[in-house]
Amino acid sequence: MVRTLLVASFCLLALSAAANTRLTVNRQSHGNATSIETDLFGPVQVQLRDRITGEILDERILQGPVTESVAGLPDASMNRLQLLSVPGRPAVPQLLEYRRPFSENANTAISQGFHGQASHNDALNGYAVDFALLLGTPVLAARNGIVMEAIDGFPDRGGTSASDLDNANLVRIVHDDGSMAVYGHLLEGSITVTPGQWVAAGSVIAQSGNSGYSHGPHLHFAVQVNTGMALVSVPFVMRGLDGAVLIEPDR
């Protein structure tokens, strides 16, 4: 049975993991050495463009963490290089099932669902769900997968300023179909998994917190897919351990 906890909370996650991918250009007398590096553990789609003309100069999938050299770039574009990156391989969104990311007896209530007007109104968060949870509630992996990134070190003070958007502790897990689950606003210092680690559904990965852009302790859960240089949240079905449907998109 789900026991409700009446806590009003809403949040917004701005992180798309693009900050973990970098472009380096070393100018040398015999030519330029250009490389792209990613810290993410998993696939990352990248493009190098000429920021003036918009021409795509290079496009590839990195399997991170890795550094790859880029050859054959025109000299005229070296001062105009723009790096774009999106985590995950391009995939076709599918309606898949997830287990609830906390125990059956956790005190919880859905404080904001799909397309919530408070903050779930952009591509990354449109199909996110906010679960109001007591601070320190164990957060469980909702599907098997590999930890792609784990961000920690931000305090659990909540806030609604622009500077809070990038200050959420989170875990991103990539699944075998290419989709990625994001668990956000986690308690500082509570993350128990490391990038590159395989985790089974139901494993404890962290504790719920109040870090980043948040109005109260809760878990922000979203499933994201790279649709081709575009990261979007997608609808999902969530079930309890008894098989009962807890969340599903409108039919």
QUINORTA-V633230 format. One record per helix or strand of 2 or more residues. SS is the DSSP state (H for helix, E for strand). FROM is the first residue (numbers start at 1). LEN is the number of residues. If there is no record, write none. Layout:
ss,from,len
SS,FROM,LEN
SS,FROM,LEN
This chain:
ss,from,len
H,18,3
E,21,8
E,31,8
E,43,8
E,56,8
E,66,5
H,75,6
E,81,8
E,97,3
E,107,6
E,129,5
E,138,3
E,145,7
H,162,3
E,170,5
E,180,5
E,198,2
E,204,6
E,218,9
E,231,3
E,237,3
E,245,3
